[in-house]
Amino acid sequence: MPMTATEIEGAIKTALPDADIEITDLRGDGDHYAAHIISAAFAGKSRVQQHKMVYNALGGKMGDALHALALQTEPK
């Protein structure tokens, strides 16, 4: 069962409580999303490290309940 935008946002907020998050359903199918995430936790981290933080927040659901997630991350 696919993840909803609300579930994605909730999982990220749990791991990164200060995050400003914008989730967009790219196809309207509930399976392909884009996320723009701004968090102080990203400060001093590479883009790859920032993305790993988000994937870790999703608890292994990438590729299973969540097929595609285009990430844009930046520090506050």
N, CA, C and O of each residue as an XYZ file, in Angstrom:
304
protein
N       0.847     -1.183      0.000
C       0.000      0.000      0.000
C       0.892      1.246      0.000
O       1.789      1.365      0.835
N       0.649      2.168     -0.929
C       1.480      3.373     -1.016
C       1.343      4.270      0.215
O       0.332      4.248      0.917
N       2.384      5.053      0.452
C       2.364      6.050      1.533
C       1.664      7.299      1.038
O       1.796      7.671     -0.128
N       0.929      7.940      1.911
C       0.311      9.222      1.571
C       1.315     10.345      1.849
O       2.306     10.144      2.551
N       1.050     11.503      1.303
C       1.897     12.671      1.559
C       1.925     12.987      3.056
O       2.961     13.390      3.587
N       0.805     12.809      3.726
C       0.731     13.059      5.170
C       1.620     12.090      5.939
O       2.284     12.486      6.897
N       1.639     10.825      5.529
C       2.499      9.830      6.179
C       3.973     10.135      5.959
O       4.784      9.997      6.875
N       4.317     10.547      4.751
C       5.702     10.904      4.443
C       6.129     12.082      5.315
O       7.186     12.051      5.946
N       5.299     13.114      5.341
C       5.610     14.294      6.148
C       5.734     13.929      7.631
O       6.642     14.405      8.311
N       4.842     13.104      8.122
C       4.878     12.704      9.523
C       6.158     11.962      9.884
O       6.749     12.209     10.935
N       6.582     11.055      9.014
C       7.807     10.293      9.262
C       9.024     11.218      9.289
O       9.911     11.062     10.128
N       9.059     12.172      8.373
C      10.184     13.112      8.327
C      10.156     14.023      9.553
O      11.200     14.295     10.145
N       8.972     14.496      9.935
C       8.837     15.375     11.106
C       9.261     14.672     12.392
O       9.811     15.305     13.294
N       9.009     13.375     12.480
C       9.416     12.616     13.658
C      10.938     12.635     13.800
O      11.460     12.804     14.902
N      11.641     12.462     12.694
C      13.110     12.437     12.714
C      13.720     13.832     12.733
O      14.780     14.048     13.322
N      13.048     14.773     12.086
C      13.557     16.150     11.966
C      12.454     17.118     12.398
O      11.814     17.745     11.554
N      12.231     17.242     13.710
C      11.082     18.021     14.206
C      11.045     19.483     13.769
O       9.967     20.072     13.683
N      12.205     20.075     13.493
C      12.233     21.489     13.106
C      12.008     21.698     11.609
O      11.966     22.837     11.144
N      11.866     20.625     10.864
C      11.839     20.706      9.399
C      10.611     21.440      8.871
O       9.497     21.289      9.373
N      10.861     22.236      7.843
C       9.797     22.801      7.019
C       9.704     21.869      5.818
O      10.696     21.669      5.116
N       8.543     21.305      5.573
C       8.394     20.260      4.565
C       7.276     20.612      3.597
O       6.184     21.014      3.999
N       7.573     20.451      2.313
C       6.559     20.602      1.275
C       6.587     19.342      0.427
O       7.605     19.027     -0.189
N       5.480     18.623      0.392
C       5.362     17.381     -0.373
C       4.445     17.620     -1.560
O       3.365     18.192     -1.411
N       4.874     17.183     -2.737
C       4.079     17.323     -3.948
C       3.893     15.948     -4.582
O       4.864     15.217     -4.778
N       2.661     15.597     -4.900
C       2.374     14.355     -5.619
C       2.588     14.660     -7.105
O       1.815     15.403     -7.710
N       3.639     14.084     -7.684
C       4.046     14.453     -9.042
C       3.105     13.957    -10.133
O       2.951     14.611    -11.164
N       2.483     12.821     -9.915
C       1.631     12.237    -10.949
C       0.162     12.145    -10.556
O      -0.690     11.822    -11.384
N      -0.126     12.427     -9.300
C      -1.496     12.274     -8.829
C      -1.860     10.825     -8.556
O      -3.034     10.490     -8.398
N      -0.831      9.953     -8.502
C      -1.089      8.525     -8.301
C      -0.749      8.045     -6.891
O      -0.903      6.863     -6.585
N      -0.285      8.961     -6.028
C       0.075      8.587     -4.673
C       1.297      7.700     -4.590
O       1.504      7.027     -3.580
N       2.113      7.684     -5.636
C       3.271      6.802     -5.675
C       4.562      7.511     -6.085
O       5.652      6.962     -5.917
N       4.445      8.712     -6.615
C       5.604      9.480     -7.066
C       5.517     10.883     -6.466
O       4.648     11.678     -6.824
N       6.438     11.165     -5.548
C       6.401     12.428     -4.828
C       7.700     13.209     -4.990
O       8.745     12.656     -5.333
N       7.605     14.496     -4.736
C       8.776     15.367     -4.583
C       8.653     15.982     -3.197
O       7.557     16.316     -2.747
N       9.791     16.128     -2.527
C       9.793     16.728     -1.196
C      10.867     17.803     -1.124
O      12.010     17.579     -1.521
N      10.494     18.957     -0.621
C      11.430     20.040     -0.342
C      11.478     20.156      1.174
O      10.470     20.443      1.819
N      12.666     19.928      1.736
C      12.817     19.858      3.188
C      13.918     20.804      3.630
O      15.036     20.756      3.117
N      13.595     21.664      4.586
C      14.561     22.613      5.150
C      14.669     22.306      6.641
O      13.669     22.326      7.359
N      15.899     22.019      7.108
C      16.095     21.680      8.513
C      17.475     22.136      8.978
O      18.451     22.058      8.231
N      17.543     22.610     10.211
C      18.827     22.987     10.810
C      19.736     21.762     10.944
O      20.958     21.902     10.977
N      19.155     20.574     11.021
C      19.941     19.335     11.149
C      20.803     19.078      9.917
O      21.746     18.289      9.984
N      20.499     19.726      8.801
C      21.267     19.553      7.574
C      22.533     20.410      7.536
O      23.387     20.209      6.672
N      22.659     21.347      8.449
C      23.807     22.264      8.447
C      25.115     21.471      8.540
O      25.265     20.592      9.389
N      26.044     21.795      7.660
C      27.356     21.171      7.658
C      27.393     19.788      7.040
O      28.443     19.146      7.027
N      26.262     19.315      6.526
C      26.189     17.990      5.921
C      26.179     18.114      4.398
O      25.666     19.084      3.841
N      26.756     17.115      3.744
C      26.720     17.079      2.280
C      25.297     16.766      1.827
O      24.465     16.333      2.624
N      25.028     16.985      0.566
C      23.700     16.684      0.005
C      23.389     15.195      0.181
O      22.261     14.832      0.515
N      24.378     14.341     -0.042
C      24.182     12.896      0.126
C      23.825     12.571      1.579
O      22.921     11.773      1.823
N      24.509     13.167      2.529
C      24.209     12.937      3.946
C      22.800     13.426      4.298
O      22.080     12.772      5.054
N      22.416     14.570      3.749
C      21.076     15.099      3.995
C      20.012     14.125      3.474
O      19.024     13.850      4.155
N      20.223     13.615      2.279
C      19.257     12.698      1.683
C      19.191     11.395      2.472
O      18.110     10.836      2.654
N      20.335     10.909      2.942
C      20.348      9.692      3.764
C      19.555      9.902      5.049
O      18.879      8.987      5.518
N      19.635     11.095      5.617
C      18.861     11.400      6.822
C      17.362     11.267      6.539
O      16.611     10.738      7.359
N      16.941     11.750      5.381
C      15.523     11.665      5.011
C      15.135     10.211      4.761
O      14.096      9.760      5.243
N      15.953      9.472      4.016
C      15.649      8.065      3.753
C      15.585      7.270      5.050
O      14.717      6.410      5.202
N      16.489      7.542      5.987
C      16.453      6.876      7.288
C      15.150      7.198      8.028
O      14.580      6.339      8.700
N      14.692      8.441      7.896
C      13.443      8.851      8.544
C      12.249      8.058      8.010
O      11.263      7.849      8.717
N      12.350      7.624      6.766
C      11.252      6.884      6.146
C      11.269      5.405      6.526
O      10.398      4.644      6.101
N      12.241      5.002      7.311
C      12.258      3.664      7.873
C      12.254      2.517      6.881
O      11.577      1.512      7.102
N      12.995      2.648      5.797
C      13.085      1.551      4.839
C      11.900      1.409      3.906
O      11.769      0.388      3.230
N      11.042      2.399      3.853
C       9.856      2.302      2.994
C      10.133      2.712      1.546
O       9.295      2.496      0.671
N      11.310      3.304      1.289
C      11.669      3.657     -0.088
C      11.785      2.384     -0.905
O      12.418      1.418     -0.479
N      11.171      2.387     -2.078
C      11.216      1.236     -2.956
C      10.147      0.201     -2.638
O       9.955     -0.746     -3.401
N       9.457      0.370     -1.528
C       8.394     -0.555     -1.148
C       7.070      0.209     -1.130
O       6.364      0.257     -2.137
N       6.740      0.800      0.004
C       5.504      1.588      0.110
C       5.632      2.921     -0.615
O       4.632      3.555     -0.951
N       6.852      3.333     -0.849
C       7.108      4.608     -1.532
C       7.994      4.334     -2.736
O       9.177      4.030     -2.586
N       7.428      4.440     -3.919
C       8.142      4.086     -5.146
C       9.184      5.124     -5.542
O      10.317      4.768     -5.862
N       8.819      6.396     -5.527
C       9.734      7.434     -5.991
C       9.574      8.701     -5.152
O       8.463      9.164     -4.898
N      10.712      9.244     -4.731
C      10.718     10.484     -3.965
C      11.891     11.337     -4.426
O      13.047     11.014     -4.156
N      11.587     12.424     -5.121
C      12.613     13.374     -5.547
C      12.847     14.332     -4.396
O      11.916     14.988     -3.928
N      14.088     14.415     -3.938
C      14.400     15.239     -2.765
C      15.121     16.517     -3.126
O      16.003     16.536     -3.985
N      14.731     17.580     -2.456
C      15.473     18.840     -2.443
C      15.610     19.192     -0.976
O      14.616     19.432     -0.291
N      16.851     19.223     -0.493
C      17.094     19.502      0.920
C      18.011     20.706      1.057
O      18.831     20.990      0.185
N      17.851     21.410      2.180
C      18.731     22.544      2.476
C      18.678     22.863      3.965
O      17.664     22.645      4.628
N      19.793     23.384      4.477
C      19.814     23.766      5.897
C      19.052     25.061      6.136
O      18.929     25.898      5.242
N      18.539     25.217      7.365
C      17.873     26.471      7.761
C      18.930     27.509      8.005
O      18.610     28.646      8.350
